[in-house]
Amino acid sequence: MSKEPFDTKGCDTSALYKCAYPAPYPEVRVAEPNPKYAQLLLEDYAGAVSELTAICQYSYHHFVLEEENSEVSKLLSCIALVEMHHLEILAETIYKLGVDPRYRIIEKNNAEKYWDSSFVFYGTALCDRLTADLAGEWAAIANYRKHQHMIGDPYVKRILERIILDELHHVVLFNQVIEKYCQPRFPK
């Protein structure tokens, strides 16, 4: 395990660490190949509520909010980078479980449903975007918890638990900016 929250492969990490929970990630490994577990993780990887959706949504929100609110824009970019690391971890785990990590889910009838940009909440204003981003974090945590209970592989469970720590940290960060910019102000 590395001492760093994640390997950024040469990137400037000074701002990133505030967006990742300060704990190392476990090694990506699996007890044995298990396509059923991989199918569950594909939902977290590239389903409607997934790392891929979060990356695209936060990146879009970062771009459109850059002029309006640089603090929030930078936070969204920072969180998106952490979500990219989650995407990479999930891709490696899915692959080790024996499934090709394409951007799709595999439904119960074995039909493939590929990721779609309509999963992204584009929004129209700062606060509706932040509220949607916060709701997405809670939905992701619920999905990860559900999958943790369905997966018997202890290595995969540890990976999901570490990702959940980041998602809970993102909830805190989103709540901070929502409180700062979206709460009604009452006269004193």
Phi and psi restraints in degrees (value plus and minus 20) as a CYANA .aco file:
   2 SER   PHI    -104.3   -64.3
   2 SER   PSI     136.2   176.2
   3 LYS   PHI     -95.8   -55.8
   3 LYS   PSI     -46.0    -6.0
   4 GLU   PHI     -96.7   -56.7
   4 GLU   PSI     130.3   170.3
   5 PRO   PHI     -79.4   -39.4
   5 PRO   PSI     -54.9   -14.9
   6 PHE   PHI    -181.1  -141.1
   6 PHE   PSI     136.0   176.0
   7 ASP   PHI    -102.8   -62.8
   7 ASP   PSI      95.6   135.6
   8 THR   PHI    -119.7   -79.7
   8 THR   PSI     -14.1    25.9
   9 LYS   PHI      28.6    68.6
   9 LYS   PSI      33.4    73.4
  10 GLY   PHI      71.1   111.1
  10 GLY   PSI     -20.0    20.0
  11 CYS   PHI     -95.3   -55.3
  11 CYS   PSI     136.8   176.8
  12 ASP   PHI     -90.6   -50.6
  12 ASP   PSI      95.6   135.6
  13 THR   PHI    -122.8   -82.8
  13 THR   PSI     -16.7    23.3
  14 SER   PHI     -74.5   -34.5
  14 SER   PSI     -63.5   -23.5
  15 ALA   PHI    -108.7   -68.7
  15 ALA   PSI     -42.1    -2.1
  16 LEU   PHI     -84.2   -44.2
  16 LEU   PSI     -55.3   -15.3
  17 TYR   PHI     -85.4   -45.4
  17 TYR   PSI     -41.5    -1.5
  18 LYS   PHI     -91.4   -51.4
  18 LYS   PSI     -36.6     3.4
  19 CYS   PHI    -119.4   -79.4
  19 CYS   PSI     -28.6    11.4
  20 ALA   PHI    -132.6   -92.6
  20 ALA   PSI     120.3   160.3
  21 TYR   PHI     -81.3   -41.3
  21 TYR   PSI     116.2   156.2
  22 PRO   PHI     -98.5   -58.5
  22 PRO   PSI      50.4    90.4
  23 ALA   PHI    -168.9  -128.9
  23 ALA   PSI     129.6   169.6
  24 PRO   PHI     -89.6   -49.6
  24 PRO   PSI     137.2   177.2
  25 TYR   PHI    -110.1   -70.1
  25 TYR   PSI     123.2   163.2
  26 PRO   PHI     -91.0   -51.0
  26 PRO   PSI     140.5   180.5
  27 GLU   PHI     -80.4   -40.4
  27 GLU   PSI     120.8   160.8
  28 VAL   PHI    -100.6   -60.6
  28 VAL   PSI      90.4   130.4
  29 ARG   PHI    -174.0  -134.0
  29 ARG   PSI     142.9   182.9
  30 VAL   PHI    -153.1  -113.1
  30 VAL   PSI     134.5   174.5
  31 ALA   PHI     -87.8   -47.8
  31 ALA   PSI     -60.1   -20.1
  32 GLU   PHI    -187.4  -147.4
  32 GLU   PSI     139.8   179.8
  33 PRO   PHI     -77.9   -37.9
  33 PRO   PSI     120.2   160.2
  34 ASN   PHI    -175.3  -135.3
  34 ASN   PSI      74.9   114.9
  35 PRO   PHI     -79.4   -39.4
  35 PRO   PSI     -49.7    -9.7
  36 LYS   PHI     -85.1   -45.1
  36 LYS   PSI     -62.7   -22.7
  37 TYR   PHI     -84.6   -44.6
  37 TYR   PSI     -60.5   -20.5
  38 ALA   PHI     -81.3   -41.3
  38 ALA   PSI     -59.2   -19.2
  39 GLN   PHI     -82.2   -42.2
  39 GLN   PSI     -58.4   -18.4
  40 LEU   PHI     -83.4   -43.4
  40 LEU   PSI     -64.4   -24.4
  41 LEU   PHI     -88.5   -48.5
  41 LEU   PSI     -46.2    -6.2
  42 LEU   PHI     -79.4   -39.4
  42 LEU   PSI     -51.9   -11.9
  43 GLU   PHI     -84.0   -44.0
  43 GLU   PSI     -60.9   -20.9
  44 ASP   PHI     -93.5   -53.5
  44 ASP   PSI     -47.3    -7.3
  45 TYR   PHI     -99.9   -59.9
  45 TYR   PSI     -70.5   -30.5
  46 ALA   PHI    -166.6  -126.6
  46 ALA   PSI       8.6    48.6
  47 GLY   PHI    -104.5   -64.5
  47 GLY   PSI    -191.1  -151.1
  48 ALA   PHI     -80.8   -40.8
  48 ALA   PSI     -64.9   -24.9
  49 VAL   PHI    -124.7   -84.7
  49 VAL   PSI      80.0   120.0
  50 SER   PHI    -174.9  -134.9
  50 SER   PSI     152.7   192.7
  51 GLU   PHI     -83.0   -43.0
  51 GLU   PSI     -61.3   -21.3
  52 LEU   PHI     -82.9   -42.9
  52 LEU   PSI     -62.5   -22.5
  53 THR   PHI     -83.3   -43.3
  53 THR   PSI     -64.4   -24.4
  54 ALA   PHI     -81.5   -41.5
  54 ALA   PSI     -64.2   -24.2
  55 ILE   PHI     -78.7   -38.7
  55 ILE   PSI     -68.6   -28.6
  56 CYS   PHI     -86.7   -46.7
  56 CYS   PSI     -61.2   -21.2
  57 GLN   PHI     -86.2   -46.2
  57 GLN   PSI     -68.0   -28.0
  58 TYR   PHI     -86.9   -46.9
  58 TYR   PSI     -56.3   -16.3
  59 SER   PHI     -85.9   -45.9
  59 SER   PSI     -62.2   -22.2
  60 TYR   PHI     -83.9   -43.9
  60 TYR   PSI     -67.4   -27.4
  61 HIS   PHI     -81.3   -41.3
  61 HIS   PSI     -59.7   -19.7
  62 HIS   PHI     -77.2   -37.2
  62 HIS   PSI     -67.8   -27.8
  63 PHE   PHI     -84.1   -44.1
  63 PHE   PSI     -69.3   -29.3
  64 VAL   PHI     -96.3   -56.3
  64 VAL   PSI     -36.7     3.3
  65 LEU   PHI    -119.4   -79.4
  65 LEU   PSI     -21.5    18.5
  66 GLU   PHI     -75.5   -35.5
  66 GLU   PSI     -65.8   -25.8
  67 GLU   PHI     -96.9   -56.9
  67 GLU   PSI     -54.9   -14.9
  68 GLU   PHI     -92.9   -52.9
  68 GLU   PSI     -61.7   -21.7
  69 ASN   PHI    -173.6  -133.6
  69 ASN   PSI      74.5   114.5
  70 SER   PHI     -86.8   -46.8
  70 SER   PSI     -51.2   -11.2
  71 GLU   PHI     -82.1   -42.1
  71 GLU   PSI     -69.9   -29.9
  72 VAL   PHI     -87.3   -47.3
  72 VAL   PSI     -60.4   -20.4
  73 SER   PHI     -78.5   -38.5
  73 SER   PSI     -65.9   -25.9
  74 LYS   PHI     -85.1   -45.1
  74 LYS   PSI     -59.5   -19.5
  75 LEU   PHI     -81.7   -41.7
  75 LEU   PSI     -64.9   -24.9
  76 LEU   PHI     -81.6   -41.6
  76 LEU   PSI     -61.2   -21.2
  77 SER   PHI     -83.1   -43.1
  77 SER   PSI     -63.0   -23.0
  78 CYS   PHI     -82.5   -42.5
  78 CYS   PSI     -67.2   -27.2
  79 ILE   PHI     -85.3   -45.3
  79 ILE   PSI     -58.0   -18.0
  80 ALA   PHI     -79.3   -39.3
  80 ALA   PSI     -57.2   -17.2
  81 LEU   PHI     -85.5   -45.5
  81 LEU   PSI     -57.8   -17.8
  82 VAL   PHI     -85.6   -45.6
  82 VAL   PSI     -61.2   -21.2
  83 GLU   PHI     -84.0   -44.0
  83 GLU   PSI     -53.0   -13.0
  84 MET   PHI     -83.4   -43.4
  84 MET   PSI     -58.0   -18.0
  85 HIS   PHI     -85.0   -45.0
  85 HIS   PSI     -60.5   -20.5
  86 HIS   PHI     -79.7   -39.7
  86 HIS   PSI     -62.9   -22.9
  87 LEU   PHI     -78.2   -38.2
  87 LEU   PSI     -63.9   -23.9
  88 GLU   PHI     -84.1   -44.1
  88 GLU   PSI     -64.3   -24.3
  89 ILE   PHI     -80.8   -40.8
  89 ILE   PSI     -65.6   -25.6
  90 LEU   PHI     -85.4   -45.4
  90 LEU   PSI     -60.7   -20.7
  91 ALA   PHI     -79.2   -39.2
  91 ALA   PSI     -65.9   -25.9
  92 GLU   PHI     -84.5   -44.5
  92 GLU   PSI     -60.3   -20.3
  93 THR   PHI     -86.5   -46.5
  93 THR   PSI     -66.0   -26.0
  94 ILE   PHI     -79.4   -39.4
  94 ILE   PSI     -63.5   -23.5
  95 TYR   PHI     -82.5   -42.5
  95 TYR   PSI     -64.0   -24.0
  96 LYS   PHI     -87.6   -47.6
  96 LYS   PSI     -45.9    -5.9
  97 LEU   PHI     -98.6   -58.6
  97 LEU   PSI     -27.7    12.3
  98 GLY   PHI      85.2   125.2
  98 GLY   PSI      -2.5    37.5
  99 VAL   PHI    -146.8  -106.8
  99 VAL   PSI     122.8   162.8
 100 ASP   PHI     -88.8   -48.8
 100 ASP   PSI     102.5   142.5
 101 PRO   PHI    -101.9   -61.9
 101 PRO   PSI      38.4    78.4
 102 ARG   PHI     -93.1   -53.1
 102 ARG   PSI     141.8   181.8
 103 TYR   PHI    -100.7   -60.7
 103 TYR   PSI      60.8   100.8
 104 ARG   PHI    -182.8  -142.8
 104 ARG   PSI     148.9   188.9
 105 ILE   PHI    -136.7   -96.7
 105 ILE   PSI     141.1   181.1
 106 ILE   PHI    -136.1   -96.1
 106 ILE   PSI      96.0   136.0
 107 GLU   PHI     -97.4   -57.4
 107 GLU   PSI     150.7   190.7
 108 LYS   PHI     -78.1   -38.1
 108 LYS   PSI     -50.2   -10.2
 109 ASN   PHI    -108.0   -68.0
 109 ASN   PSI      -3.9    36.1
 110 ASN   PHI      47.0    87.0
 110 ASN   PSI      -7.8    32.2
 111 ALA   PHI     -95.5   -55.5
 111 ALA   PSI     120.6   160.6
 112 GLU   PHI    -111.8   -71.8
 112 GLU   PSI     114.7   154.7
 113 LYS   PHI    -143.9  -103.9
 113 LYS   PSI      92.9   132.9
 114 TYR   PHI    -100.9   -60.9
 114 TYR   PSI     133.3   173.3
 115 TRP   PHI     -76.8   -36.8
 115 TRP   PSI     128.1   168.1
 116 ASP   PHI    -157.5  -117.5
 116 ASP   PSI     116.4   156.4
 117 SER   PHI     -87.6   -47.6
 117 SER   PSI     -30.2     9.8
 118 SER   PHI     -90.6   -50.6
 118 SER   PSI     -31.3     8.7
 119 PHE   PHI     -89.2   -49.2
 119 PHE   PSI     -42.1    -2.1
 120 VAL   PHI     -95.5   -55.5
 120 VAL   PSI     113.6   153.6
 121 PHE   PHI    -109.8   -69.8
 121 PHE   PSI      92.5   132.5
 122 TYR   PHI    -103.1   -63.1
 122 TYR   PSI     -59.6   -19.6
 123 GLY   PHI      49.6    89.6
 123 GLY   PSI     156.4   196.4
 124 THR   PHI    -150.6  -110.6
 124 THR   PSI     -32.6     7.4
 125 ALA   PHI    -169.5  -129.5
 125 ALA   PSI     142.6   182.6
 126 LEU   PHI     -70.0   -30.0
 126 LEU   PSI     -73.5   -33.5
 127 CYS   PHI     -93.0   -53.0
 127 CYS   PSI     -54.2   -14.2
 128 ASP   PHI     -90.9   -50.9
 128 ASP   PSI     -51.2   -11.2
 129 ARG   PHI     -88.5   -48.5
 129 ARG   PSI     -67.4   -27.4
 130 LEU   PHI     -83.6   -43.6
 130 LEU   PSI     -59.5   -19.5
 131 THR   PHI     -83.3   -43.3
 131 THR   PSI     -61.3   -21.3
 132 ALA   PHI     -86.3   -46.3
 132 ALA   PSI     -58.3   -18.3
 133 ASP   PHI     -84.3   -44.3
 133 ASP   PSI     -62.7   -22.7
 134 LEU   PHI     -83.2   -43.2
 134 LEU   PSI     -65.3   -25.3
 135 ALA   PHI     -81.2   -41.2
 135 ALA   PSI     -57.5   -17.5
 136 GLY   PHI     -84.2   -44.2
 136 GLY   PSI     -57.6   -17.6
 137 GLU   PHI     -83.3   -43.3
 137 GLU   PSI     -65.6   -25.6
 138 TRP   PHI     -82.7   -42.7
 138 TRP   PSI     -60.2   -20.2
 139 ALA   PHI     -84.9   -44.9
 139 ALA   PSI     -60.2   -20.2
 140 ALA   PHI     -83.5   -43.5
 140 ALA   PSI     -63.5   -23.5
 141 ILE   PHI     -80.3   -40.3
 141 ILE   PSI     -64.4   -24.4
 142 ALA   PHI     -80.6   -40.6
 142 ALA   PSI     -62.8   -22.8
 143 ASN   PHI     -85.0   -45.0
 143 ASN   PSI     -64.2   -24.2
 144 TYR   PHI     -81.2   -41.2
 144 TYR   PSI     -63.3   -23.3
 145 ARG   PHI     -81.6   -41.6
 145 ARG   PSI     -64.0   -24.0
 146 LYS   PHI     -79.8   -39.8
 146 LYS   PSI     -64.3   -24.3
 147 HIS   PHI     -90.7   -50.7
 147 HIS   PSI     -53.6   -13.6
 148 GLN   PHI     -77.9   -37.9
 148 GLN   PSI     -61.1   -21.1
 149 HIS   PHI     -91.7   -51.7
 149 HIS   PSI     -45.2    -5.2
 150 MET   PHI    -109.9   -69.9
 150 MET   PSI     -36.7     3.3
 151 ILE   PHI    -122.1   -82.1
 151 ILE   PSI     109.9   149.9
 152 GLY   PHI    -115.1   -75.1
 152 GLY   PSI     -24.6    15.4
 153 ASP   PHI     -98.8   -58.8
 153 ASP   PSI      96.3   136.3
 154 PRO   PHI     -83.7   -43.7
 154 PRO   PSI     -50.0   -10.0
 155 TYR   PHI     -90.3   -50.3
 155 TYR   PSI     -61.9   -21.9
 156 VAL   PHI     -87.5   -47.5
 156 VAL   PSI     -59.7   -19.7
 157 LYS   PHI     -78.3   -38.3
 157 LYS   PSI     -61.3   -21.3
 158 ARG   PHI     -85.4   -45.4
 158 ARG   PSI     -60.5   -20.5
 159 ILE   PHI     -80.6   -40.6
 159 ILE   PSI     -67.3   -27.3
 160 LEU   PHI     -84.0   -44.0
 160 LEU   PSI     -59.1   -19.1
 161 GLU   PHI     -82.4   -42.4
 161 GLU   PSI     -59.5   -19.5
 162 ARG   PHI     -88.4   -48.4
 162 ARG   PSI     -58.9   -18.9
 163 ILE   PHI     -83.6   -43.6
 163 ILE   PSI     -60.6   -20.6
 164 ILE   PHI     -79.0   -39.0
 164 ILE   PSI     -58.5   -18.5
 165 LEU   PHI     -78.4   -38.4
 165 LEU   PSI     -61.5   -21.5
 166 ASP   PHI     -84.4   -44.4
 166 ASP   PSI     -64.4   -24.4
 167 GLU   PHI     -83.2   -43.2
 167 GLU   PSI     -59.9   -19.9
 168 LEU   PHI     -84.5   -44.5
 168 LEU   PSI     -57.4   -17.4
 169 HIS   PHI     -83.8   -43.8
 169 HIS   PSI     -58.5   -18.5
 170 HIS   PHI     -85.0   -45.0
 170 HIS   PSI     -55.7   -15.7
 171 VAL   PHI     -78.2   -38.2
 171 VAL   PSI     -65.4   -25.4
 172 VAL   PHI     -81.4   -41.4
 172 VAL   PSI     -67.0   -27.0
 173 LEU   PHI     -83.2   -43.2
 173 LEU   PSI     -63.2   -23.2
 174 PHE   PHI     -86.0   -46.0
 174 PHE   PSI     -60.4   -20.4
 175 ASN   PHI     -80.8   -40.8
 175 ASN   PSI     -57.3   -17.3
 176 GLN   PHI     -82.4   -42.4
 176 GLN   PSI     -66.3   -26.3
 177 VAL   PHI     -95.6   -55.6
 177 VAL   PSI     -49.8    -9.8
 178 ILE   PHI     -84.9   -44.9
 178 ILE   PSI     -63.6   -23.6
 179 GLU   PHI     -83.4   -43.4
 179 GLU   PSI     -58.4   -18.4
 180 LYS   PHI     -91.9   -51.9
 180 LYS   PSI     -60.9   -20.9
 181 TYR   PHI    -131.9   -91.9
 181 TYR   PSI     -32.8     7.2
 182 CYS   PHI    -140.5  -100.5
 182 CYS   PSI     -23.4    16.6
 183 GLN   PHI    -103.1   -63.1
 183 GLN   PSI     121.6   161.6
 184 PRO   PHI     -82.1   -42.1
 184 PRO   PSI     119.8   159.8
 185 ARG   PHI    -121.6   -81.6
 185 ARG   PSI     106.5   146.5
 186 PHE   PHI    -126.7   -86.7
 186 PHE   PSI     122.8   162.8
 187 PRO   PHI     -85.9   -45.9
 187 PRO   PSI     128.7   168.7
